[in-house]
């Protein structure tokens, strides 16, 4: 049993593209490990790209409820894809390189734990993330740009680890 919860939404399913069913925990049990790992790391990179490409500049001028909701769902989808990537990499991998990259991802997140916490994102003892339901209530969306924008060291490094995982997955095993 994993130590994180996922509330599947359209944003998360969209990160999985052709593997949309993998976004639901109940549909992940009988999937071949390598296919699940591949889908998870691709979804994570899609989530990173979605946050990096977000237009943070205009949000303070037009900080409408709909913009906040949209951003919250994008952020939640990123958190869920991160957690799924950690889970599938730890549980289903016999490849030491994949396990090493998962460990690096968790170390990177630990390094930014305080910054993430200031944005309503907490980490648990196993390295999983959780997003507060009120994360955007008192924080302007533009505050998230340093952590998730296109110039973010955190997301660049996370994407690098995720891409490295894909090089070690044998989808045809």
C-alpha positions in Angstrom: 0.0 0.0 0.0 1.4 3.3 -1.0 1.7 6.2 1.4 0.2 8.8 -0.9 -3.2 9.4 -2.3 -4.2 10.3 -5.9 -7.4 11.9 -6.9 -7.5 11.2 -10.6 -8.4 14.2 -12.6 -8.4 15.2 -16.3 -5.0 17.0 -15.8 -3.3 13.8 -14.6 -4.9 11.7 -17.3 -3.6 14.2 -19.9 -0.1 13.8 -18.6 -0.3 10.1 -19.4 -1.5 10.7 -22.9 -1.9 7.3 -24.6 -1.7 5.5 -21.2 -4.5 7.5 -19.5 -5.8 4.4 -17.6 -2.5 4.3 -15.6 -3.5 7.6 -13.9 -5.9 5.6 -11.8 -4.5 3.5 -8.9 -7.0 0.7 -9.5 -5.8 0.3 -13.1 -2.1 0.1 -12.2 -2.0 -3.4 -10.5 -1.7 -5.7 -13.5 0.4 -3.6 -15.7 3.9 -4.8 -16.7 6.4 -3.1 -14.5 8.5 -1.6 -17.3 5.5 -0.2 -19.1 4.3 1.4 -15.9 7.7 2.9 -15.2 7.9 4.2 -18.7 4.4 5.8 -18.6 5.1 7.3 -15.1 8.4 8.9 -16.1 6.9 10.3 -19.3 3.9 11.7 -17.4 6.3 13.3 -14.9 8.2 15.0 -17.7 4.9 16.2 -19.2 4.0 17.6 -15.8 7.3 19.4 -15.5 6.9 20.8 -19.0 3.3 22.0 -18.2 4.5 23.9 -15.1 7.6 25.2 -16.8 5.6 26.6 -19.8 2.9 28.2 -17.6 2.6 32.0 -18.0 3.4 33.1 -14.5 3.8 36.8 -15.5 0.1 37.4 -16.2 -1.3 35.6 -13.1 -0.9 38.5 -10.7 -2.8 40.8 -13.0 -5.5 38.3 -13.6 -5.4 36.1 -10.6 -8.9 34.8 -11.3 -10.3 31.8 -9.5 -10.4 29.9 -12.7 -6.6 30.5 -13.3 -5.9 29.4 -9.7 -8.0 26.3 -10.1 -6.3 25.4 -13.4 -2.8 25.9 -11.9 -3.8 23.9 -8.8 -4.8 21.0 -11.0 -1.6 21.2 -13.0 0.4 21.2 -9.8 -1.6 18.3 -8.3 -1.1 16.3 -11.5 2.7 17.0 -11.3 2.7 15.9 -7.7 0.8 12.7 -8.5 3.0 11.8 -11.5 6.1 12.4 -9.3 4.7 10.0 -6.6 3.8 7.4 -9.2 7.3 7.6 -10.7 8.9 7.1 -7.3 6.5 4.2 -6.5 7.0 2.3 -9.7 10.8 2.9 -9.7 11.2 1.6 -6.2 8.7 -1.3 -6.3 9.1 -2.6 -9.8 12.7 -2.1 -10.7 15.5 -4.6 -10.6 17.7 -2.2 -12.3 20.2 -0.5 -9.9 20.5 2.5 -12.3 16.7 3.2 -12.0 16.8 2.8 -8.2 19.8 5.2 -8.1 17.9 7.8 -10.2 14.8 7.5 -7.9 17.1 8.0 -4.9 18.6 11.1 -6.6 15.1 12.5 -7.3 14.2 12.0 -3.6 17.5 13.7 -2.5 16.8 16.6 -4.9 13.3 17.0 -3.4 14.7 16.8 0.1 17.2 19.6 -0.8 14.2 21.8 -1.8 11.9 20.6 1.0 11.7 24.0 2.7 11.0 25.9 -0.5 8.3 23.3 -1.4 6.8 23.6 2.0 6.5 27.4 1.7 4.4 26.7 -1.4 2.0 24.2 0.3 3.8 21.0 -0.9 5.0 18.7 1.8 7.2 15.6 1.7 6.8 12.5 3.9 9.4 10.2 5.3 9.4 8.0 2.2 10.0 11.0 -0.2 6.4 11.3 -1.5 4.9 14.7 -2.1 1.5 16.0 -1.1 -0.2 19.2 -2.1 -2.3 21.1 0.4 -5.8 21.7 -0.8 -5.4 25.3 0.3 -1.9 25.8 -1.3 -3.1 28.6 -3.6 -5.4 30.3 -1.2 -2.8 32.6 0.3 0.0 32.3 -2.2 0.1 34.1 -5.5 0.7 31.8 -8.5 3.7 33.9 -9.5 5.4 32.7 -6.3 5.6 29.2 -7.8 7.7 30.4 -10.8 11.1 30.1 -9.0 10.4 26.5 -8.1 8.6 25.3 -11.3 9.2 27.9 -14.0 11.4 27.5 -17.0 14.5 28.7 -15.2 14.0 26.3 -12.2 17.0 24.2 -11.2 14.6 21.9 -9.4 12.5 21.0 -12.4 15.5 20.9 -14.8 17.3 18.4 -12.5 14.1 16.4 -11.9 13.5 16.2 -15.7 17.1 15.0 -16.2 16.7 12.2 -13.7 13.3 11.2 -15.2 14.8 11.1 -18.7 17.7 9.0 -17.4 15.2 6.5 -16.0 13.7 6.1 -19.5 17.2 5.1 -20.8 17.3 2.1 -18.4 13.8 0.8 -18.9 13.5 -2.3 -21.0 9.9 -2.0 -22.3 10.3 -5.2 -24.3 11.4 -7.4 -21.4 
